[in-house]
């Protein structure tokens, strides 16, 4: 499932995937996987995202993306 929250954030700040990758310390390929729901991203990625966008509630974003209604963590799609 694509990560609409990250895409919204990127568009809101008028950034490319390359720029988001640079700001979060991952490759563009890895960022693309995270934005497209093929990877959850590391804790370092999410902490860096929070550092780069202090006015955004990244913790709540993470919960909306990865927590199901039952409170259990969702799994990222595996397209190996």
C-alpha positions in Angstrom: 0.0 0.0 0.0 1.5 3.4 -1.0 2.4 5.7 1.8 0.1 8.6 1.1 1.2 10.4 4.3 4.8 10.7 3.1 3.8 11.7 -0.4 1.5 14.4 1.0 4.4 15.7 3.2 6.7 15.7 0.2 4.2 17.6 -2.0 3.3 20.0 0.8 7.0 21.1 1.0 7.5 20.9 -2.8 10.3 18.4 -2.6 11.4 15.6 -4.9 12.1 12.1 -3.8 15.8 12.8 -4.2 15.5 15.8 -1.8 13.5 13.7 0.7 16.1 10.9 0.5 18.9 13.4 1.1 17.1 15.0 4.1 16.4 11.6 5.7 19.8 10.0 5.0 18.6 7.2 2.7 19.1 6.5 -1.0 16.5 7.7 -3.5 15.7 4.0 -4.2 15.2 3.3 -0.5 13.0 6.4 -0.1 11.0 5.3 -3.1 10.4 1.9 -1.5 9.3 3.6 1.8 6.9 6.0 0.0 5.5 3.2 -2.1 4.9 0.9 0.9 7.5 -1.7 0.0 9.6 -0.9 3.1 8.8 0.5 6.5 12.0 2.4 6.8 14.4 2.2 9.7 13.9 4.0 13.1 16.8 6.2 12.0 14.8 7.2 8.9 11.7 8.2 11.0 13.8 10.0 13.6 15.5 12.0 10.8 12.2 12.8 9.2 11.0 14.1 12.6 14.2 16.2 12.9 13.8 17.6 9.4 10.1 18.5 9.8 9.7 19.6 13.4 6.3 21.2 12.7 4.9 17.8 11.6 3.7 15.1 14.0 5.8 12.3 12.5 4.9 9.9 15.4 1.2 10.2 14.6 1.9 9.8 10.9 3.8 6.6 11.7 0.9 5.3 13.7 -1.6 6.1 11.0 0.5 4.3 8.4 1.6 1.3 10.3 -0.9 0.6 13.0 -4.2 -1.2 12.2 -7.5 -0.3 13.9 -6.9 -3.1 16.3 -3.6 -1.5 17.5 -1.5 -4.2 15.9 1.4 -3.3 13.7 0.7 -3.7 9.9 3.4 -5.3 7.8 5.0 -3.6 4.8 4.3 -5.3 1.5 6.9 -7.8 0.5 7.7 -7.7 -3.2 10.8 -9.8 -3.2 
